[in-house]
Amino acid sequence: MPSTCIIGESDPFVAQLLQRYAEKNGLKVKRAIFSQDFLDLAKTSTPEVVILDVELPGTIQGWEAIRVLRAETTSPFIPVISCSWLSKEKASELMGPLAGHMQKPDLHYEDFLIALQNAGIETDGQKQVE
């Protein structure tokens, strides 16, 4: 059974790109465009990894949503990969511990693979995005 990845990203282009990357690595993807949808998905499924925009819009921002999730779930150690315009340091300051970080707008497949590997998700680094 494929691992589940939740992508919390409001930009449709970026979300589609991340979904392509994830699916190329055999992950089952669930997407959210607002923080409250992200929280609902994360609480009702068991993601192996989360890719989240620090500034995901909604009733709260993405960084606040991940803090709520970590505080409310029995699995506060879900690996989180930030995808943001913010630096890795700023994202980590807001979100807490990160398994990885991808800097917008330069989202490269190789960086995605490294982030997944750092999150403990097995990947096939030989796969190419078509």
Secondary structure, DSSP 4 states (H G I P E B T S, - for coil): -PPEEEEE-S-HHHHHHHHHHHHHTT-EEEEESSHHHHHHHHHHS--SEEEE-TT--SSS-HHHHHHHHHHHSS-TT--EEEEESS-HHHHHHHH-S-SEEEETT---HHHHHHHHHHTT----TT----
